[in-house]
Structure formats: structure tokens, C-alpha cells
Amino acid sequence: MNTTKLEPATALAELKETKPDSVTLVVLSGDMDKAMAAFIIATGAAAMGMKVTMFFTFWGLNIIRKPGSTSSAKDWMRRAFGWINKGGSDNLPLSRFHFGGLGTTMMKKVMKNNRMPGIAELLETAQDLGVQMIACTTTLGMMGISKDTLIDGVDQLAGVSTYLAEARHGSVNLFI
Amino acid sequence: MIPADVKLDTLGYFCPMPIILTSKKIKDLTPGQVLEVASDDEGIKKDMPAWCETTGHEWVGLEEEPAGDKTIYKAYVKKT
């Protein structure tokens, strides 16, 4: 896919200066289809000149984890959990018809054949457009995900107050 | 036929790519210039006027061209 590169710092500065309308999305789901909807709204809003904040929590954190990253927790329960809860924007299952991976692989092939961007490309486009990304510290801790296993460009690690401070100025606030 | 200064080809791309590519391309234009965006996604008929309304660029109009079993939509936007 062709994406035009924008300097992220410039894009973010531009956003803060000139964009009054703001959109916030809480991304709780780590399903591919739901993540796709979230990123299409986020990139679309950014392209319309709106300031966009995405707040990733629970399974949504898998989208912004480096591929193949496992839990770095010391206790066995979270370590075991980390073994089965793999991160990475390319490893997300469909919410329906995943069929142990077969359904999702087929859907990705269909998308690729139709030049539809996948989650990894949408994520990159969102970052190019200056979409602000926040990871929820509470669920990071709960799931034993350390911040060094998150992708580059996650702007902040924060909690509910940070989200609400953004959301109260938002004209569109969504929970996905 | 609406005259355009700059053309952008988004054929084969689905939502939200035409709008994203438009928002990037419009930066290369000087105010008053017209951008032609070609798309085969029917959604652009509604999406581009909505994009103009939100961003403040001027909606000029739309042309439809039949191309085989598809239709090519050409949306025209004037940079403000």
C-alpha cells in the first residue's frame, strides 16, 4: 500500500494548533474487525481535520503490542496468560468465523486482494496523521505487559482521568 | 467537464483511503486551485462533500463516468 509519509512531530503540532473538533475512542476489543472499525474512524476523522485520541485498554492493548511479545511478569499466572495472549497488530482474530485462524487468514487474503489496508497499515496511517495513542496503565499491569513491548509512537501511558479530560472536549466519543 | 489543476487517482481504494489521500494531496495545492479525485468507491459521492464541509474546502461537484461494469466518480474540490 502506498502511504505518504508525514513528519509525525509536525503533524501533531499542526493538529494541536488548528483543530478544534476532537474525537476520542476507547479501544477495548482486540478483535481484528473491531480494531479495523476503530482505525477507519480514527484515520477518517484525522483526515477531516479533527484531533483524535485513541485509548487502548484490555484486549485492545494487543493492537499496539510488538508482534510476538509475551508477558514479562514474574508470577506464573500472568506468565501463563502471556503465553496464550499474544500481541501484534497482525495477529488479531476475527470476532466471528476465526475458525482457529483459518477464517481470519481467508479474510485477510480477501482484504489484500481488494487493496483494503490491514490493521498494521491502518495503524501506520493513523500515526502519520498524528492520531494520539494512549495505553491504559491499569490493564498493562494486570496483563503483565511491559511498556517496552509496546510499539513505538504510543504517546502516553495513562489512566481514566487522562481519557476523560480529552473526552469532555470531544464531540465524538466512542467505545469499541 | 470541470477543469482541474491537480489530479489524484484513488481507483481501487476503499474508505477511508480516498479521503486520507485527499487530505494529504490538498496540502500541495495553492488556494483557489481545484483538485480532481477519481474513485470507484460510491461512498465518495457523500463522503467528499462531508469532508469539504468539515475542513472548509469548497465542494465544486461530481462527475460520473461509466467504465465497463464499474463507475468512476470524479469529485472536485477547491482549496480555500
Boltz contact constraints between the chains, C-beta under 6 A:
constraints:
  - contact:
      token1: [A, 4]
      token2: [B, 24]
      max_distance: 6.0
  - contact:
      token1: [A, 40]
      token2: [B, 16]
      max_distance: 6.0
  - contact:
      token1: [A, 43]
      token2: [B, 16]
      max_distance: 6.0
  - contact:
      token1: [A, 43]
      token2: [B, 20]
      max_distance: 6.0
  - contact:
      token1: [A, 44]
      token2: [B, 16]
      max_distance: 6.0
  - contact:
      token1: [A, 44]
      token2: [B, 19]
      max_distance: 6.0
  - contact:
      token1: [A, 47]
      token2: [B, 19]
      max_distance: 6.0
  - contact:
      token1: [A, 47]
      token2: [B, 20]
      max_distance: 6.0
  - contact:
      token1: [A, 47]
      token2: [B, 23]
      max_distance: 6.0
  - contact:
      token1: [A, 48]
      token2: [B, 51]
      max_distance: 6.0
  - contact:
      token1: [A, 48]
      token2: [B, 54]
      max_distance: 6.0
  - contact:
      token1: [A, 49]
      token2: [B, 55]
      max_distance: 6.0
  - contact:
      token1: [A, 115]
      token2: [B, 12]
      max_distance: 6.0
  - contact:
      token1: [A, 116]
      token2: [B, 14]
      max_distance: 6.0
